[in-house]
Amino acid sequence: MNFNDIQPINDAERLVLLRKRLNLSQFQFAKELGISSSYLGQVERGTLVCHPNLRDKINQYLKREIEIYGKDFTGNL
């Protein structure tokens, strides 16, 4: 195993990596998604599961960002 082999093991890790790649704080990302930063924090910590509605909000946000900025922020998440 090497560093490049490490992949997110769950949605919580994937969400944290995505948010950091977007260079947003929990507060900023939660605001963009229309959810509370408390809820986002709980999902990132794995206290709550990533609900399908949250996945939809994230996908809609990414779609808007790609349309506006013309690049894909997700990489190999």
SULBELVEN-V254264 format. One record per residue. N is the residue number from 0. RES is the residue in one letter. PSI is psi in radians with two decimals (999 if undefined). OMEGA is omega in radians with two decimals (* if undefined). D_CENTER is the distance of its C-alpha to the mean C-alpha in Angstrom with 1 decimal. Layout:
BEGIN
N/RES/PSI/OMEGA/D_CENTER ; N/RES/PSI/OMEGA/D_CENTER
END
This chain:
BEGIN
0/M/2.51/3.01/25.6 ; 1/N/3.10/-3.05/24.3 ; 2/F/-0.70/-3.10/21.2 ; 3/N/-0.28/3.13/20.1 ; 4/D/-0.20/-3.07/20.3 ; 5/I/2.17/3.14/17.6 ; 6/Q/2.70/3.05/14.6 ; 7/P/2.39/-3.10/11.8 ; 8/I/-0.22/-3.14/13.8 ; 9/N/3.08/-3.11/11.7 ; 10/D/-0.56/3.14/8.5 ; 11/A/-0.84/3.11/8.3 ; 12/E/-0.73/3.14/8.6 ; 13/R/-0.73/-3.13/6.3 ; 14/L/-0.77/3.12/3.3 ; 15/V/-0.80/-3.14/5.7 ; 16/L/-0.74/3.13/6.6 ; 17/L/-0.83/-3.12/4.1 ; 18/R/-0.75/3.13/4.7 ; 19/K/-0.66/3.09/8.1 ; 20/R/-0.58/3.08/8.7 ; 21/L/-0.15/3.14/8.3 ; 22/N/0.79/3.14/10.7 ; 23/L/2.54/3.00/9.7 ; 24/S/2.93/3.06/10.9 ; 25/Q/-0.76/-3.13/9.7 ; 26/F/-0.82/-3.12/12.5 ; 27/Q/-0.79/-3.11/11.7 ; 28/F/-0.74/3.11/8.1 ; 29/A/-0.74/3.13/9.7 ; 30/K/-0.77/3.11/12.6 ; 31/E/-0.59/-3.12/11.1 ; 32/L/-0.21/-3.13/9.9 ; 33/G/0.55/3.10/13.3 ; 34/I/2.98/3.12/12.6 ; 35/S/2.62/3.10/14.0 ; 36/S/-0.49/3.07/12.6 ; 37/S/-0.80/3.12/14.5 ; 38/Y/-0.80/3.13/12.8 ; 39/L/-0.75/3.12/9.3 ; 40/G/-0.71/3.13/11.1 ; 41/Q/-0.67/3.11/12.8 ; 42/V/-0.73/3.14/10.0 ; 43/E/-0.58/3.11/8.7 ; 44/R/-0.19/-3.13/12.5 ; 45/G/0.15/3.10/13.1 ; 46/T/-0.64/3.07/15.6 ; 47/L/2.61/3.09/14.3 ; 48/V/2.75/3.10/13.0 ; 49/C/1.77/-3.10/10.1 ; 50/H/2.57/3.11/12.5 ; 51/P/-0.58/3.10/13.0 ; 52/N/-0.65/3.10/13.1 ; 53/L/-0.72/3.09/9.5 ; 54/R/-0.74/3.12/8.6 ; 55/D/-0.75/3.13/11.1 ; 56/K/-0.72/3.12/9.9 ; 57/I/-0.80/3.13/6.5 ; 58/N/-0.68/3.10/9.1 ; 59/Q/-0.74/3.11/11.5 ; 60/Y/-0.83/-3.13/9.7 ; 61/L/-0.69/3.11/9.2 ; 62/K/-0.77/3.10/12.8 ; 63/R/-0.77/-3.13/14.1 ; 64/E/-0.70/3.12/12.9 ; 65/I/-0.72/3.12/14.4 ; 66/E/-0.71/-3.09/17.5 ; 67/I/-0.85/-3.01/17.9 ; 68/Y/-0.17/3.06/17.4 ; 69/G/0.37/3.08/18.4 ; 70/K/2.77/-3.10/16.0 ; 71/D/2.05/-3.09/13.2 ; 72/F/-0.19/-2.97/10.3 ; 73/T/-0.51/3.14/8.9 ; 74/G/-2.36/-3.12/12.1 ; 75/N/0.93/3.10/12.8 ; 76/L/999/*/9.7
END
